[in-house]
């Protein structure tokens, strides 16, 4: 348990929060919490990518169908970007919690060393 400006916290709370972020990452993109994969919202060969590659499946080449295809392509791009940003933010939060745990440990270790070396 540590105290910082009147606020108490523990390594357990920090570790649990980090674990929660990493579990959320795994749900979004298996392997992402271990930085093993680059998360994608719509995998190549998946239903969305197949639909976008088949113009005839969404109306062909007439004007309204072309506009619809452009809208779908824009939506796919927007969702992919937001998905990547969410995964990136969760990953950064997990990394910062890990850093916080290391900083608390280092601070407590330094405090213990200082207390041992102090003349009492």
C-alpha positions as CSV (number, residue, x, y, z in Angstrom):
1,X,0.0,0.0,0.0
2,X,1.4,3.4,-0.9
3,X,0.3,7.0,-0.3
4,X,0.5,9.8,-2.8
5,X,-0.8,13.2,-1.8
6,X,-3.4,11.7,0.5
7,X,-4.5,9.0,-1.9
8,X,-3.8,5.4,-1.0
9,X,-3.4,2.8,-3.7
10,X,-1.9,-0.7,-3.9
11,X,0.0,-2.7,-6.4
12,X,-3.0,-5.1,-6.5
13,X,-5.3,-2.4,-7.7
14,X,-2.8,-1.4,-10.4
15,X,-2.2,-5.0,-11.5
16,X,-6.0,-5.7,-11.6
17,X,-6.6,-2.7,-13.7
18,X,-3.7,-3.6,-16.1
19,X,-5.1,-7.2,-16.3
20,X,-8.6,-5.8,-17.2
21,X,-7.2,-3.7,-20.0
22,X,-5.2,-6.7,-21.3
23,X,-8.4,-8.8,-21.2
24,X,-10.3,-6.2,-23.2
25,X,-7.5,-6.2,-25.7
26,X,-7.7,-9.9,-26.1
27,X,-11.4,-9.7,-26.7
28,X,-10.9,-7.1,-29.4
29,X,-7.9,-8.8,-31.0
30,X,-6.5,-12.1,-29.7
31,X,-2.7,-11.7,-29.3
32,X,-2.8,-7.9,-29.1
33,X,-2.1,-7.8,-25.3
34,X,1.2,-9.6,-26.0
35,X,1.8,-7.4,-29.0
36,X,1.9,-10.5,-31.2
37,X,-0.6,-9.3,-33.8
38,X,-1.6,-6.0,-35.5
39,X,-5.3,-5.8,-34.7
40,X,-7.7,-5.3,-37.6
41,X,-11.5,-4.7,-37.5
42,X,-12.2,-6.5,-40.8
43,X,-9.7,-9.3,-41.7
44,X,-8.8,-9.9,-45.3
45,X,-11.0,-12.6,-46.7
46,X,-13.7,-11.8,-44.1
47,X,-17.3,-11.0,-45.0
48,X,-16.9,-7.2,-45.1
49,X,-13.8,-7.3,-47.4
50,X,-15.5,-9.9,-49.7
51,X,-18.6,-7.7,-49.9
52,X,-16.7,-4.6,-50.7
53,X,-14.7,-6.5,-53.4
54,X,-17.9,-7.7,-55.2
55,X,-19.6,-4.6,-56.7
56,X,-22.4,-6.7,-58.2
57,X,-23.3,-7.9,-54.7
58,X,-24.2,-4.4,-53.7
59,X,-26.0,-3.1,-56.8
60,X,-23.5,-3.1,-59.7
61,X,-22.3,0.0,-61.4
62,X,-25.2,2.4,-61.7
63,X,-25.0,5.8,-60.0
64,X,-26.9,5.0,-56.8
65,X,-25.0,1.7,-56.4
66,X,-21.7,3.4,-56.9
67,X,-22.6,6.0,-54.2
68,X,-23.6,3.2,-51.9
69,X,-20.4,1.3,-52.5
70,X,-18.4,4.5,-51.8
71,X,-20.4,4.9,-48.5
72,X,-19.7,1.3,-47.5
73,X,-16.0,1.7,-48.3
74,X,-15.8,5.0,-46.3
75,X,-17.7,3.3,-43.4
76,X,-15.3,0.4,-43.4
77,X,-12.3,2.7,-43.4
78,X,-13.8,4.8,-40.5
79,X,-14.6,1.7,-38.4
80,X,-11.2,0.3,-39.0
81,X,-9.5,3.5,-37.9
82,X,-11.5,3.8,-34.8
83,X,-11.0,0.1,-33.9
84,X,-7.2,0.6,-34.3
85,X,-7.3,3.7,-32.1
86,X,-9.3,1.9,-29.4
87,X,-6.8,-1.0,-29.4
88,X,-3.9,1.4,-29.3
89,X,-5.4,3.3,-26.4
90,X,-6.1,0.2,-24.4
91,X,-2.5,-1.0,-25.1
92,X,-1.0,2.3,-24.0
93,X,-3.1,2.3,-20.8
94,X,-1.9,-1.2,-19.9
95,X,1.7,-0.2,-20.6
96,X,1.3,2.9,-18.3
97,X,-0.2,0.8,-15.5
98,X,2.8,-1.5,-15.8
99,X,5.1,1.5,-15.6
100,X,3.1,2.8,-12.5
101,X,3.7,-0.6,-10.8
102,X,7.4,-0.4,-11.5
103,X,7.6,3.2,-10.3
104,X,5.8,2.3,-7.0
105,X,8.1,-0.7,-6.5
106,X,11.2,1.5,-7.2
107,X,9.9,4.3,-4.9
108,X,9.3,1.8,-2.1
109,X,12.7,0.1,-2.6
110,X,14.4,3.5,-2.5
111,X,12.5,4.5,0.6
112,X,13.5,1.2,2.3
113,X,17.2,1.7,1.4
114,X,17.1,5.3,2.6
115,X,15.5,4.2,5.9
116,X,18.2,1.6,6.4
117,X,21.0,4.0,5.8
118,X,19.5,6.8,7.9
119,X,21.0,7.4,11.3
120,X,18.2,7.0,13.8
